[in-house]
Amino acid sequence: MDQHVDGTITLTVNGEHRRVRAGLTLAELALELGLVPEKVAVERNLEVVPRSTLAQVRVADGDAIEIVHFVGGGDHAPLGEDRWQVAGHGFRSRLIVGTGKYKDFAQNAAAVEASGAEIVTVAVRRVNVSDPKAPMLTDYIDPKKITYLPNTAGCFTAEEAIRTLRLAREAGGWDLVKLEVLGEAKTLYPDMVETLRATEVLAKEGFKPMVYCVDDPIAAKRLEDAGAVAIMPLGAPIGSGLGIQNRVTIRLIVEGAKVPVLVDAGVGTASDAAVAMELGCDGVLMNTAIAEARDPIRMARAMKAAVEAGRLAYLAGRMGQRRYADPSSPLAGLI
C-alpha cells in the first residue's frame, strides 16, 4: 500500500479526491464521512462490496469508492377487490409517481399522499459526502409505508444500468426495480438493444425488472421472454405531456402480454391517464405531469381520480360505436 509521509492515502470518493488514514476499513470510512454503514451501499473499483464485509475490507491508495443510499422496502396495502400484482407484490393503487422535478421534498411527499400512490420511483444517486446531514427523500417519504422502486434514469448503456441496480440492491435489498436504458438525450427514447441485454443479465442475477420500452408489441414480447416482470411502454417522449400517441400498439401490447403493462411516459393531464387505463393497462407511471403542474397537489388528486375512472370504465366495457344517432328514449307511446 502506498502511503504519504503523514501516514495517509488518497482515495476518490464519489468523484472527489480525499486524503484518509491508511488502514481504514470501508465501514470506518463511512463513519468518518458521517454516514451509517448499515444504510449505504459501497462500490470499490467498480465492484459492489457486500455490506456484511464493509468492516473487513480495507481501502488502498488510489481506490475509487462510490457510496450510494436509499433504505427501505415497503408495506403493502390491505387487500382490496381490484388489486394488481407484479412479481408477487400486490398493490391497490394503479398509479406510480416519480420523485423528480418537485420544488422540494415536502411538496413531493404531499403529492404522493394526494395521489394515493403506493409506489414511487427513486433515482440511485451518490451520497453527498460533503454534507451527509443534508435532507434525503427518505426523511419525507417513509420507505416503510411507500414502496421504493429504484430506477436507472440517466443510464445510456446496459453496463451503467446493471451497475446502478447492483448498488441499489446492496443499499436497500431491492430486487423489484425499474430498468430504463436511453438511446440519446434529445428524445430519451429507449435503446432496445441495450435494454434487452440489461434485462437478460438482471433477470439471471435475480432481479425483477419492470422495463421502460418503445410501444412495440414485438419488443415487448422479447422483453417478457428475457425476464421482464412488467412491460412499460411510453405513451409519448418522457416529459413531453403529449398523451397517448399510439393507442393501437399499446392495446396490442396489453392483449399479448402475460405480465402487467403500465404506460410509462408522456402523460400530461388526467384524461391521458384515463385513456391509458381504458386501453386495459394495469397502471400508469408519471412524474412531470404532476410535478410541473401549476398546483401539483391538486393535479395529483386529479390523476388518482382519472386512473380509478379509467379502470372502472375498462372493467365496465364501453358501448359500441355507431355511425349514426340512436335515440336513448323509447319511441313507443310517443305523444
KETORMI-639313 format. One record per residue (C-alpha): residue number from 1; x, y, z. Coordinates in pm, 1 decimal. Layout:
// residues N
+-----+----------+----------+----------+
!  nr !        X !        Y !        Z !
+-----+----------+----------+----------+
! NUM !        X !        Y !        Z !
...
+-----+----------+----------+----------+
***
This chain:
// residues 335
+-----+----------+----------+----------+
!  nr !        X !        Y !        Z !
+-----+----------+----------+----------+
!   1 !      0.0 !      0.0 !      0.0 !
!   2 !    143.0 !    340.3 !    -94.9 !
!   3 !    130.8 !    591.4 !    188.5 !
!   4 !    208.7 !    958.5 !    210.9 !
!   5 !    465.3 !   1078.4 !    464.3 !
!   6 !    188.3 !   1163.8 !    709.7 !
!   7 !     51.9 !    809.6 !    700.0 !
!   8 !   -243.3 !    888.0 !    474.2 !
!   9 !   -353.6 !    756.5 !    136.9 !
!  10 !   -556.5 !    918.6 !   -141.8 !
!  11 !   -896.4 !    789.9 !   -248.4 !
!  12 !  -1157.7 !    905.2 !   -495.1 !
!  13 !  -1488.3 !    906.2 !   -306.9 !
!  14 !  -1796.3 !    981.8 !   -519.7 !
!  15 !  -1577.9 !   1169.3 !   -764.9 !
!  16 !  -1391.8 !   1373.5 !   -501.2 !
!  17 !  -1026.1 !   1320.1 !   -405.3 !
!  18 !   -982.6 !   1264.0 !    -32.7 !
!  19 !   -688.6 !   1200.2 !    198.0 !
!  20 !   -766.1 !    940.3 !    466.3 !
!  21 !   -552.3 !    749.3 !    710.4 !
!  22 !   -404.3 !    426.8 !    584.4 !
!  23 !   -562.4 !    102.5 !    700.5 !
!  24 !   -921.7 !    229.7 !    716.4 !
!  25 !  -1195.2 !    -25.1 !    652.3 !
!  26 !  -1487.3 !     74.0 !    433.9 !
!  27 !  -1713.5 !     79.0 !    740.8 !
!  28 !  -1471.9 !    316.4 !    918.8 !
!  29 !  -1456.3 !    533.9 !    607.1 !
!  30 !  -1836.9 !    561.5 !    605.3 !
!  31 !  -1837.3 !    660.4 !    972.3 !
!  32 !  -1568.1 !    924.5 !    915.0 !
!  33 !  -1790.4 !   1070.6 !    641.4 !
!  34 !  -2079.6 !   1091.7 !    886.5 !
!  35 !  -2268.9 !    802.1 !    728.6 !
!  36 !  -2423.2 !    489.6 !    876.9 !
!  37 !  -2262.0 !    180.5 !    715.6 !
!  38 !  -2584.6 !    -17.7 !    751.4 !
!  39 !  -2771.1 !    237.2 !    538.7 !
!  40 !  -2542.2 !    273.1 !    237.1 !
!  41 !  -2409.9 !     61.2 !    -47.6 !
!  42 !  -2043.1 !     77.5 !   -139.5 !
!  43 !  -1866.9 !      5.1 !   -464.8 !
!  44 !  -1488.2 !    -28.3 !   -467.8 !
!  45 !  -1311.7 !    -11.2 !   -804.2 !
!  46 !  -1636.3 !    -94.1 !   -989.2 !
!  47 !  -1711.6 !   -397.6 !   -768.0 !
!  48 !  -2000.8 !   -389.2 !   -519.5 !
!  49 !  -1876.2 !   -474.4 !   -170.5 !
!  50 !  -2128.6 !   -680.4 !     31.9 !
!  51 !  -2247.0 !   -480.5 !    329.8 !
!  52 !  -2161.5 !   -769.7 !    559.7 !
!  53 !  -1790.9 !   -729.0 !    473.1 !
!  54 !  -1756.1 !   -349.9 !    499.2 !
!  55 !  -1585.9 !   -384.8 !    837.2 !
!  56 !  -1325.8 !   -624.8 !    693.0 !
!  57 !  -1237.8 !   -467.3 !    356.8 !
!  58 !   -959.3 !   -208.1 !    385.7 !
!  59 !   -909.0 !     74.7 !    140.2 !
!  60 !   -589.7 !    112.7 !    -59.5 !
!  61 !   -419.5 !    413.2 !   -212.6 !
!  62 !   -585.6 !    508.0 !   -541.9 !
!  63 !   -910.1 !    323.1 !   -474.1 !
!  64 !  -1221.2 !    460.7 !   -643.3 !
!  65 !  -1511.3 !    442.6 !   -398.8 !
!  66 !  -1877.1 !    503.8 !   -477.8 !
!  67 !  -2126.9 !    535.1 !   -191.8 !
!  68 !  -2499.5 !    546.4 !   -262.7 !
!  69 !  -2808.2 !    534.7 !    -47.6 !
!  70 !  -3178.7 !    466.9 !    -11.0 !
!  71 !  -3315.4 !    238.9 !    253.1 !
!  72 !  -3643.6 !     62.5 !    297.0 !
!  73 !  -3879.6 !   -182.3 !    144.9 !
!  74 !  -4248.8 !   -102.8 !    155.2 !
!  75 !  -4550.2 !   -240.4 !    333.1 !
!  76 !  -4836.4 !   -327.0 !    101.9 !
!  77 !  -5190.3 !   -200.5 !    121.6 !
!  78 !  -5464.8 !   -410.6 !    273.6 !
!  79 !  -5644.8 !   -645.5 !     41.0 !
!  80 !  -5887.0 !   -480.5 !   -197.6 !
!  81 !  -6126.1 !   -604.2 !   -461.3 !
!  82 !  -5931.1 !   -481.6 !   -760.9 !
!  83 !  -5565.5 !   -522.8 !   -673.0 !
!  84 !  -5288.9 !   -580.3 !   -922.9 !
!  85 !  -4971.5 !   -781.5 !   -879.6 !
!  86 !  -4618.9 !   -758.1 !  -1009.5 !
!  87 !  -4357.9 !  -1022.0 !   -929.3 !
!  88 !  -4556.1 !  -1140.2 !   -629.4 !
!  89 !  -4609.4 !   -792.4 !   -480.3 !
!  90 !  -4972.3 !   -679.8 !   -450.9 !
!  91 !  -5096.2 !   -321.3 !   -472.4 !
!  92 !  -5430.2 !   -144.3 !   -472.1 !
!  93 !  -5328.6 !    187.3 !   -630.3 !
!  94 !  -5253.9 !    164.9 !  -1001.1 !
!  95 !  -5075.0 !    499.5 !  -1006.5 !
!  96 !  -4695.3 !    511.0 !   -967.9 !
!  97 !  -4541.6 !    851.3 !   -900.9 !
!  98 !  -4189.7 !    977.2 !   -969.9 !
!  99 !  -3976.0 !   1180.1 !   -730.7 !
! 100 !  -3807.1 !   1434.2 !   -956.9 !
! 101 !  -3869.1 !   1797.9 !  -1055.6 !
! 102 !  -4059.6 !   1895.0 !   -740.8 !
! 103 !  -3990.0 !   2224.4 !   -563.5 !
! 104 !  -3867.6 !   2034.3 !   -261.1 !
! 105 !  -3906.4 !   1703.0 !    -78.3 !
! 106 !  -4201.4 !   1835.4 !    123.1 !
! 107 !  -4402.1 !   1912.4 !   -190.8 !
! 108 !  -4306.6 !   1573.5 !   -333.5 !
! 109 !  -4432.6 !   1397.4 !    -19.5 !
! 110 !  -4759.9 !   1592.1 !    -26.1 !
! 111 !  -4816.2 !   1499.5 !   -391.8 !
! 112 !  -4754.1 !   1132.1 !   -322.2 !
! 113 !  -5007.0 !   1139.3 !    -40.1 !
! 114 !  -5265.4 !   1318.1 !   -255.9 !
! 115 !  -5214.6 !   1069.8 !   -539.6 !
! 116 !  -5274.4 !    766.2 !   -320.6 !
! 117 !  -4971.7 !    602.1 !   -483.7 !
! 118 !  -4815.6 !    304.8 !   -306.8 !
! 119 !  -4501.7 !    300.9 !   -522.8 !
! 120 !  -4257.1 !    581.1 !   -601.8 !
! 121 !  -3965.0 !    559.9 !   -840.5 !
! 122 !  -3633.2 !    676.1 !   -699.4 !
! 123 !  -3307.3 !    751.6 !   -874.7 !
! 124 !  -2994.8 !    599.3 !   -721.7 !
! 125 !  -2750.2 !    883.0 !   -667.0 !
! 126 !  -2424.9 !    940.4 !   -485.7 !
! 127 !  -2436.9 !   1027.7 !   -120.6 !
! 128 !  -2338.3 !   1391.0 !    -66.2 !
! 129 !  -2019.2 !   1320.2 !    128.3 !
! 130 !  -1953.9 !   1692.5 !    164.3 !
! 131 !  -2278.7 !   1731.4 !    359.5 !
! 132 !  -2400.1 !   1393.8 !    487.1 !
! 133 !  -2657.9 !   1571.7 !    705.1 !
! 134 !  -2837.8 !   1717.1 !    400.9 !
! 135 !  -3208.5 !   1621.9 !    377.5 !
! 136 !  -3284.4 !   1299.9 !    193.9 !
! 137 !  -3600.8 !   1171.9 !     30.1 !
! 138 !  -3636.0 !    906.3 !    299.4 !
! 139 !  -3680.2 !   1186.4 !    555.0 !
! 140 !  -4007.0 !   1282.7 !    383.1 !
! 141 !  -4141.7 !    968.4 !    213.6 !
! 142 !  -4127.4 !    675.5 !    453.0 !
! 143 !  -3997.2 !    361.9 !    275.7 !
! 144 !  -4176.2 !    152.4 !    536.0 !
! 145 !  -4509.8 !    284.6 !    409.5 !
! 146 !  -4437.1 !    353.8 !     41.4 !
! 147 !  -4257.0 !    103.5 !   -180.1 !
! 148 !  -3943.3 !    246.0 !   -335.2 !
! 149 !  -3878.9 !    138.9 !   -694.5 !
! 150 !  -3513.5 !    212.4 !   -780.1 !
! 151 !  -3468.5 !    313.4 !  -1140.6 !
! 152 !  -3182.9 !    365.6 !  -1383.1 !
! 153 !  -3276.8 !    713.3 !  -1504.7 !
! 154 !  -2986.0 !    870.8 !  -1689.6 !
! 155 !  -2823.8 !    543.1 !  -1796.0 !
! 156 !  -2729.7 !    509.9 !  -2162.6 !
! 157 !  -2567.1 !    164.1 !  -2165.0 !
! 158 !  -2658.3 !   -175.2 !  -2026.4 !
! 159 !  -2343.6 !   -171.3 !  -1812.7 !
! 160 !  -2438.4 !    159.1 !  -1647.3 !
! 161 !  -2787.5 !     33.6 !  -1568.3 !
! 162 !  -2669.6 !   -301.3 !  -1430.8 !
! 163 !  -2405.9 !   -133.3 !  -1213.2 !
! 164 !  -2662.8 !    112.2 !  -1077.2 !
! 165 !  -2911.3 !   -158.7 !   -982.6 !
! 166 !  -2647.6 !   -376.2 !   -820.1 !
! 167 !  -2569.4 !    -82.9 !   -592.4 !
! 168 !  -2940.3 !    -23.9 !   -533.1 !
! 169 !  -2987.8 !   -383.1 !   -421.9 !
! 170 !  -2694.0 !   -353.6 !   -184.8 !
! 171 !  -2832.0 !    -26.3 !    -44.1 !
! 172 !  -3188.9 !   -136.3 !     14.0 !
! 173 !  -3213.9 !   -505.9 !    -59.7 !
! 174 !  -3439.1 !   -445.2 !   -359.6 !
! 175 !  -3494.9 !   -695.3 !   -634.3 !
! 176 !  -3804.6 !   -525.4 !   -782.7 !
! 177 !  -3655.0 !   -243.7 !   -991.8 !
! 178 !  -3732.2 !    -21.8 !  -1288.3 !
! 179 !  -3497.7 !    -51.7 !  -1584.3 !
! 180 !  -3454.6 !    212.7 !  -1848.3 !
! 181 !  -3162.4 !    240.7 !  -2089.3 !
! 182 !  -3182.0 !    551.5 !  -2304.5 !
! 183 !  -3065.0 !    585.1 !  -2662.7 !
! 184 !  -2980.4 !    954.8 !  -2671.2 !
! 185 !  -3050.9 !   1271.8 !  -2476.9 !
! 186 !  -3278.4 !   1457.9 !  -2720.7 !
! 187 !  -3570.4 !   1216.1 !  -2733.9 !
! 188 !  -3491.2 !    997.8 !  -2428.7 !
! 189 !  -3619.6 !    706.9 !  -2634.3 !
! 190 !  -3513.9 !    366.4 !  -2504.2 !
! 191 !  -3225.4 !    185.8 !  -2671.7 !
! 192 !  -3393.6 !   -151.9 !  -2711.3 !
! 193 !  -3074.9 !   -345.1 !  -2789.0 !
! 194 !  -2911.5 !   -228.1 !  -2465.8 !
! 195 !  -3239.8 !   -259.2 !  -2275.4 !
! 196 !  -3285.7 !   -622.2 !  -2378.0 !
! 197 !  -2925.3 !   -703.0 !  -2291.9 !
! 198 !  -2959.1 !   -546.2 !  -1947.5 !
! 199 !  -3289.2 !   -727.3 !  -1886.0 !
! 200 !  -3130.0 !  -1065.4 !  -1956.4 !
! 201 !  -2836.8 !  -1002.0 !  -1721.2 !
! 202 !  -3051.2 !   -862.4 !  -1440.1 !
! 203 !  -3303.6 !  -1146.2 !  -1458.9 !
! 204 !  -3022.4 !  -1402.6 !  -1433.3 !
! 205 !  -2893.5 !  -1221.5 !  -1122.5 !
! 206 !  -3231.1 !  -1249.0 !   -950.3 !
! 207 !  -3363.8 !   -900.5 !  -1021.0 !
! 208 !  -3726.7 !   -848.4 !  -1116.8 !
! 209 !  -3708.1 !   -567.1 !  -1372.2 !
! 210 !  -4005.1 !   -355.0 !  -1473.9 !
! 211 !  -3884.8 !   -231.8 !  -1811.3 !
! 212 !  -3936.3 !    100.2 !  -1993.4 !
! 213 !  -3961.8 !     34.1 !  -2367.8 !
! 214 !  -4091.2 !    150.1 !  -2703.2 !
! 215 !  -4458.1 !     92.5 !  -2784.4 !
! 216 !  -4378.5 !   -212.7 !  -2998.2 !
! 217 !  -4560.1 !   -544.8 !  -2935.8 !
! 218 !  -4265.6 !   -748.4 !  -3069.5 !
! 219 !  -4012.3 !   -571.0 !  -2847.9 !
! 220 !  -4247.3 !   -613.9 !  -2552.7 !
! 221 !  -4268.2 !   -989.2 !  -2611.2 !
! 222 !  -3889.7 !  -1020.6 !  -2629.3 !
! 223 !  -3852.0 !   -834.2 !  -2301.8 !
! 224 !  -4105.6 !  -1060.7 !  -2135.3 !
! 225 !  -3920.5 !  -1368.1 !  -2263.5 !
! 226 !  -3594.7 !  -1219.8 !  -2129.4 !
! 227 !  -3732.7 !  -1191.9 !  -1776.4 !
! 228 !  -3915.6 !   -858.0 !  -1751.7 !
! 229 !  -4184.4 !   -874.1 !  -1480.7 !
! 230 !  -4370.1 !   -572.7 !  -1624.2 !
! 231 !  -4372.1 !   -401.0 !  -1961.4 !
! 232 !  -4375.3 !    -19.3 !  -1950.9 !
! 233 !  -4419.4 !    129.2 !  -2299.2 !
! 234 !  -4400.2 !    504.5 !  -2349.1 !
! 235 !  -4716.1 !    687.4 !  -2444.2 !
! 236 !  -4504.9 !    975.8 !  -2577.7 !
! 237 !  -4149.8 !   1102.6 !  -2511.5 !
! 238 !  -4052.6 !   1143.1 !  -2145.1 !
! 239 !  -4163.2 !   1477.0 !  -2004.5 !
! 240 !  -4344.2 !   1581.9 !  -2324.0 !
! 241 !  -4700.2 !   1576.3 !  -2188.7 !
! 242 !  -4827.9 !   1480.6 !  -2533.0 !
! 243 !  -5052.0 !   1199.9 !  -2408.8 !
! 244 !  -5102.1 !    855.0 !  -2561.6 !
! 245 !  -4983.9 !    888.0 !  -2922.3 !
! 246 !  -5048.7 !    534.4 !  -3042.2 !
! 247 !  -5344.5 !    363.4 !  -2880.1 !
! 248 !  -5332.0 !     74.7 !  -3126.5 !
! 249 !  -4985.7 !    -53.0 !  -3030.2 !
! 250 !  -5048.2 !     -1.6 !  -2658.3 !
! 251 !  -5363.1 !   -211.4 !  -2687.0 !
! 252 !  -5174.8 !   -481.0 !  -2881.3 !
! 253 !  -4909.7 !   -495.2 !  -2607.6 !
! 254 !  -5180.7 !   -529.6 !  -2343.5 !
! 255 !  -5353.6 !   -808.8 !  -2535.7 !
! 256 !  -5031.2 !  -1004.5 !  -2589.3 !
! 257 !  -4861.9 !   -965.7 !  -2251.6 !
! 258 !  -4872.2 !  -1219.1 !  -1968.9 !
! 259 !  -4721.0 !   -966.4 !  -1726.2 !
! 260 !  -4855.8 !   -624.8 !  -1617.9 !
! 261 !  -4842.6 !   -340.7 !  -1869.3 !
! 262 !  -4808.0 !     19.2 !  -1747.9 !
! 263 !  -4781.3 !    335.0 !  -1956.9 !
! 264 !  -4456.4 !    498.9 !  -1853.0 !
! 265 !  -4406.6 !    839.3 !  -2016.0 !
! 266 !  -4588.6 !   1117.3 !  -2195.7 !
! 267 !  -4892.1 !   1165.7 !  -1971.2 !
! 268 !  -4978.1 !   1535.7 !  -1948.7 !
! 269 !  -5316.6 !   1557.1 !  -1782.5 !
! 270 !  -5587.7 !   1346.5 !  -1622.8 !
! 271 !  -5759.7 !   1247.6 !  -1946.9 !
! 272 !  -5433.7 !   1091.0 !  -2071.5 !
! 273 !  -5418.3 !    871.3 !  -1763.1 !
! 274 !  -5782.8 !    769.8 !  -1810.1 !
! 275 !  -5715.2 !    674.6 !  -2173.5 !
! 276 !  -5424.1 !    451.4 !  -2070.4 !
! 277 !  -5643.2 !    270.8 !  -1820.7 !
! 278 !  -5934.5 !    239.0 !  -2065.6 !
! 279 !  -5696.0 !     59.9 !  -2303.0 !
! 280 !  -5656.6 !   -210.0 !  -2039.0 !
! 281 !  -5322.9 !   -108.7 !  -1889.7 !
! 282 !  -5259.4 !   -227.6 !  -1535.2 !
! 283 !  -5132.1 !    111.9 !  -1427.9 !
! 284 !  -4969.1 !    442.1 !  -1517.4 !
! 285 !  -4635.5 !    589.4 !  -1411.0 !
! 286 !  -4591.0 !    966.0 !  -1419.7 !
! 287 !  -4368.6 !   1239.2 !  -1282.8 !
! 288 !  -4361.4 !   1560.4 !  -1486.0 !
! 289 !  -4738.9 !   1578.2 !  -1532.5 !
! 290 !  -4777.4 !   1623.8 !  -1157.6 !
! 291 !  -4450.6 !   1795.6 !  -1064.7 !
! 292 !  -4477.8 !   2066.9 !  -1331.9 !
! 293 !  -4849.5 !   2139.3 !  -1288.7 !
! 294 !  -4933.2 !   2484.4 !  -1151.5 !
! 295 !  -5078.7 !   2307.3 !   -849.9 !
! 296 !  -4903.4 !   1969.7 !   -813.2 !
! 297 !  -5111.3 !   1857.8 !   -516.3 !
! 298 !  -5440.9 !   1919.8 !   -693.9 !
! 299 !  -5309.4 !   1752.8 !  -1009.3 !
! 300 !  -5205.6 !   1450.3 !   -801.7 !
! 301 !  -5565.1 !   1419.5 !   -681.1 !
! 302 !  -5689.5 !   1453.1 !  -1039.8 !
! 303 !  -5455.2 !   1176.2 !  -1156.3 !
! 304 !  -5574.2 !    946.9 !   -878.6 !
! 305 !  -5936.3 !   1000.3 !   -985.0 !
! 306 !  -5851.9 !    960.1 !  -1354.7 !
! 307 !  -5673.0 !    628.2 !  -1306.2 !
! 308 !  -5962.4 !    496.9 !  -1097.8 !
! 309 !  -6222.5 !    619.8 !  -1350.3 !
! 310 !  -6033.1 !    472.2 !  -1645.9 !
! 311 !  -6000.8 !    137.3 !  -1470.7 !
! 312 !  -6374.3 !    129.6 !  -1389.7 !
! 313 !  -6461.4 !    217.8 !  -1749.1 !
! 314 !  -6239.0 !    -62.0 !  -1878.9 !
! 315 !  -6396.5 !   -315.6 !  -1644.6 !
! 316 !  -6746.5 !   -191.7 !  -1731.6 !
! 317 !  -6691.0 !   -224.9 !  -2107.4 !
! 318 !  -6773.5 !     71.6 !  -2323.5 !
! 319 !  -7075.2 !     86.3 !  -2550.9 !
! 320 !  -7034.6 !      7.2 !  -2916.7 !
! 321 !  -6965.2 !    295.7 !  -3155.2 !
! 322 !  -7216.4 !    373.2 !  -3430.9 !
! 323 !  -7205.5 !    586.4 !  -3742.5 !
! 324 !  -7549.7 !    739.1 !  -3681.9 !
! 325 !  -7757.9 !    854.5 !  -3388.4 !
! 326 !  -7958.5 !    608.9 !  -3181.9 !
! 327 !  -8231.6 !    757.4 !  -2959.2 !
! 328 !  -8185.7 !    693.0 !  -2589.0 !
! 329 !  -8556.1 !    741.0 !  -2512.4 !
! 330 !  -8813.3 !    481.0 !  -2633.7 !
! 331 !  -9029.3 !    587.3 !  -2929.8 !
! 332 !  -9324.0 !    362.7 !  -2839.8 !
! 333 !  -9611.3 !    560.7 !  -2687.7 !
! 334 !  -9482.8 !    889.9 !  -2828.1 !
! 335 !  -9744.8 !   1165.9 !  -2794.0 !
+-----+----------+----------+----------+
***
